[in-house]
Amino acid sequence: MDQRTRESADIDLTFYDAQPPRMVDARHFPPEASARGDFGRVDMALGDVKDPTFPWQDMSHDSAGGKKRRDAVKKAQEEAVLKYVLVHTKYWQQFRPPEFLPGKREETVSYTVGHERRQSTTVEEGLEISLGLKGKVLSAGAKASIKWNQQVQESFSDSHTKTVTQELEGNRWYFYWQTLDELTLYRLPRSEPDVMEEVRRVAAPSGVVMLDSFTMPKRAEPKGPRLGAAAVTLKKGESASFPGWLAAKTRVHAKNLDGNDDGEATISWMGLGGKIVMALEPGSTTHVDRWLPASFKVTSSGVTEIEVWTA
């Protein structure tokens, strides 16, 4: 099992347009999402919002009794709510799990852009329906206040899929990031005007994606004497199994005698979720004791030679 965690005080979670949170050391992944960056806000009048807590707009008022009940709910809203605020935020989010590549590979990545909006004629009308806003309230002035631009327009348009193909280097962890635009409608109560109570939220992935990577440091080849028969050498295509009690004393080193960097070695064992396979590229060394398996198997699937040290 990978010993990396998703917590590190050294990872900057602040939202930056230019880059997502970065992996800063070999034992800590960045989080699945960055902090949110505030991109503006605009006040909404009470009558411009369909608040599910005060649903007077949807109440029948055809009869005297219905009108009385409707007016009572509307009055309760006026007495309880100071105003509503629509806030635009952005954040980075990983749209697929991190991946370690032992060697070079061409990768085609698919990602979704846009929002599954409700049936409407425009993006703005779809958002007003999703957020429970009165029609035509996302005016030019309101959109200027929340920094609405063409990229935001695309985020909240109908969802569609895009692809990108890149040549990826080996011995790196790769992280697949995408920014999301988020519109959140808040209620500010008169009793506590500094408190923002969430009413509705709509988030949509944008067309801004970034592939970030972290190069893993290579372990130096083990030094010191090899212990005669206890050191196992495996040729290409060979494998050997070892009992788990040897894991704490075992180091595996893969090398290509012909100088070719192609191919890899693997170390495999049965974990709680099934078989786990770790790739070991040529020229690198690993210590098996990190995983504490019940038993483990070392296989040469392309490198010229693997050496297994036990002590």
N, C-alpha and C positions, 0 to 999 in steps of 0.2 A: 504494500500500500504506500502511496506517495506521502512522504512526511511533510510536504509543504502545507502551510496554512494560508488563510486569506486575511490575516491580521498582521499589520506592521505599522508602527507609528511613523515610519520613515516614508510611507507612500502618501503623496499629496493628493487628496481627494477633491480639491477645488476644481470647479469646472473651468476649463480653458477651451476656447474655440480651436486652438491649434493642435491640441493633443489630449488623449485620455490619460487616466492614472497610469503610471509606469511601474513595471516590476523593477525593484531596486536591488534585490539580492536573490540568491538561488533557492532560498527556503520560504519565500513569501510571494504568493500570487497577489496581483492587484484584485480589488473587490469586483463584483459583477457590475457595479454601476458607480459613477462618480457622484459627488454632491451636485445639487441643482444650482444652476446659475439663474439669477433673476433678470429677465429681459423686459421688464415693464409691467405696468398694471393700470387699470382704468376702473373708475367707480361706476356702479350700476344702480339706477333708481329702483325702489321697491317694486314699482309697477312693471319694470322691464324683466323681472325674474319670476319664473314659475318654481317656487320653493316647495318641495314635497312636504315640508313641515307645516306650511301655510298654503294649502292648495285651493285658494278661493277662486282663481281663474277657471278652474275646471268644475266648480260646483254649480248645480242647477239653481237658477233664480227666477224660474217661470212663475212660481207661486209666492205668496207673501211669506210663507214659512221658509221656503228655500232661499229667498232674498235675505231674510233675517239671519239665517245661519251663515250665508256667504258673507254678509257684512260683518258678522261677529268674527269670522276667521281673518278677514282683511284688517279689521281693527286690531286684532291680536298681533298680527305681523307688524303693524305700524308702531305698536307699543313696545314690541320686543326687539325689533331690528333697527339698527341705526342706518346701515346701508349694506350693499353687496360690492365685492371687489373681484374683478377678473384678473388673474395673474398669469403671465406667460413665463415659463421656465424652460431651460434646456439642460440636458444631461447626457453623458456618455453611458452606453450600456453594451455589454458583450452579447452579441446575437448568436453565438455558438460557443461551445465549450473550448477552453484552451487546449492546444495540441502541441506535443513535442515531436519534432521531426529529426531523426538521427542522420538523415542524408538529404541531398537536394531532391526537390520534387516540384513539378508544375501543378499548381492548385487552381481550380476554378471554384469560386465562391459565389453562391446565390444569396441575395438578401431582399427583404421586402421594404418597399417605400410606400407611404400613404396610409390612409385611414379608411376603415370599413364604415363609411358614413351612412346615415339614413337617407332614404329616397328624397331627393331635393334637386333643384335646378342649378344651384351654385354651391361652392365650398362653404361660403359664409352661412347660407341657409341651413346646410347640413349641420354645421357646428352649433348654430342657434338652437336647433332641435335637440341635439345631443346634450347641450348644457342647460336646456330649459330656459332659454332667453326669448324675450319678445322679439318678433321679426324686425329686421332692419336696424338692430341696435349696434351691430358691428359696422359702424360708419367709418369713413376715412379718418376722422379724428381719433376714434377709438383704436383703430388699427395702428395708427402712428404711435399712440401711447404704449402699445405692447410690442412695438418694433416688428410689425408685420412686413415681410418682404417676400420675394419670389420663392425663396427656399422654404419659408413657412407655408406659403400657398401650396407648394408641392407636397409638403408633409401631410397636409390635411385634405389632399385630393384623393380620388379613388385609389385604393391600394393596387400595386403592381410589382412585379419581380424584376430585379436587375442582376446581372452577373459580371464578374471581373476575373480575369485570369492572370496569375503572377508566377514567376519563378522564385521558389523559396529555397533559402540556404539551409544546410543541415546543422545539427547540434544546437538547435534553438527552440525555445517555447514561443508559440505564436498565439496572439490574442486578437480576436475579431471584434472591432468596436464600431458602433454606429451612434450618432446623436439622435435624440428624441426631442420633439417639441411637445410641450405639455401646457394645456390651458386648464386652470383650476378656478372654480367659482367658490368664493368664500362669503360667509355671512358674518357680519360684525354686530354682536348684540349690544343693545344700549346699556345693559348692566355692566358689561365688561368690554368696552370698545377696543381694547388692545388685544383681545382674543379673536382669532380668525377661525371660524368653524367651517370645515369643508362641506360644500353642498354637492357639487359634481366635479368630475375630473375627466378630461379626454387627453390621451397621449397618442402620438403618431410618430413612427420612425421616419427620419429624413433621408435624403440622398447622400448625406455626408457620412462616409465610412472610412475607417483607417485600419490597416493591418499593422500591428505593433509586434515587436519580437524582443526576446532576451536571450543572449548567447550564454550557454552554460559553460562555466570554467572546466577545462579538462584536468582530470587528475593526473598527477605525475606517475610514471611507471614505478611500481613498488621496488624499493631498494633492499639490499640485504640478501643473504643466501637463500636459495630455494631448497626445500627440504627433500632432496632425493626423490624417492618413490611417491612422496606426498604431493609433489607438483605434477599435475596432469596436463599433457599437451594434446590438443585436439586438432586434427587436420580438417580441411574443408569438407563439410558434409557429415562430420562425426558429432556425437553428443555423449554426455555422461551425466549420470544422476548421483546426487549426494544426499545424505541424511540431514535433517534439519539441525541437529546439534552441531554440525560443522559450520553453519552459516555465520556464527559469530567469529569464526577464525578463517574465513575464506575471502580471497580477493580474486577477481577475474579480470584478465587483461587480453584485449584483442589486438592483433597486429597483422598487417599484410607484408609478407617478406618481399614481395615484388614491388612495393611502393605504391600499389594501386589503392585508392581510397574507396573503391566500390565495395559493396557487400556489407554485411553486418553479422554480429553475433547476438544471441538472445539468451536471457535467463528467464525461466518460466517456473511458476509454482501455482498451487491451488489456493486461492484466497476465499474469503467468506462469500463473495459474489460469483465465484467460478474461477476459471483459469486466468492468470495474469501473466502477461509477457512484457519484458522490458528489453528494448533494443540497446545494443552496445556497439557503437561505431568503431572502426579501426583506429588504433592509437589511443583509446581511452581505457580507463580502469574503473571498476566499481567495487564497493564493499557490500557483500550480500547481507551482512548483519542488520542493515537498515530495515529489512522487511520481516525478519524472524519467521521464515516459512517452516512448515512441518518437514518438507523436503523440497529440493529444487533441482532443476535440470539445466545444464549449459549446452547450447547447441551452436555449432559453426554453420551458418547458412550462407556464407559467401566470402568471409575473410580467409586468408591463407592459413592462419594458425591462431588458436586460443590457448593461453596458458592459465591454469587455475592453481593459485597458491593456497595451501592450507597450512596451519601452524598449530 
